[in-house]
């Protein structure tokens, strides 16, 4: 058992298999993608819709530096992604491995499409860090925009669809403390559920690890967007998704007790079927 899986180990039941490692990889992708959206697309979230709704309100109120169209495209894309994720759940949600394989493959295609859009746009942020762009000036004295409005909206839409699928899959897989896109409840649990004993220590450790991975993704994504290019940040996200999708595909080829979904932990065994409830007396 790997150290990461040990943090999610349960005293009974089949455990979570490779899900903790793979969902942590998706959490890292979230940090990278949100760094792209905030630092290159003009203050718009594609993974955290709470912040995006607030940003939409700022834009409606006329606050400078916020794009209502990008926020609207991101919200629409996230809802579409959640709907697609719900369809994947209905088709493959009975098997955790198949479900994760389908979700990571779909997310990989979408983030790769975003990378293609950024590269082919020819816009400055595709090949330059945004800090470098801040020092460049147009003839009229205005700063160089990272992307055109059309490319910004397109990237916000496509990336938000990908994050909607990821969030839907993480919600169905329901691995404790691994929502992959939102840390509010994880941080709340760190403070509110503090307790002694080995179980409390393990719970705290996995929550801190989740926060640290998201933070690491944000740091890496911010450095790439600011110093290198948006293309580089998206390329790293694509690479991580290739690994996650490949590992999920390998896991889907091997029968394992953690794969079936929807059974109580005590009966959660490969090939097991839930015991039908006893008929109620009339």
Beta strands, then each sheet from edge to edge (+ up, - down):
end
